[in-house]
Amino acid sequence: MDKGKVIGGLVCLAIAALLGVLYVVLPAGDVVFMVGDDNVIWVPILVLAGLGVALLSTAWRRQQA
């Protein structure tokens, strides 16, 4: 088990969850991630969640000797 990947995956998932909660709880426009002229807050949430899942799913692969 790769402890670095486990910790990194959990941190990514925690940040994604925090951003999602902030987006839902705070008034519109307080959480901003601009791409062009559009506020697309779901992009960093999806990227961080995907990265977290990828890190966790590869953390338990057997190490080759």
HELIX and SHEET records of a PDB file:
HELIX    1   1 LYS A    3  VAL A   25  1                                  23    
HELIX    2   2 TRP A   42  THR A   58  1                                  17    
SHEET    1   A 2 MET A  34  VAL A  35  0                                        
SHEET    2   A 2 ASP A  38  ASN A  39 -1                                        
END                                                                             
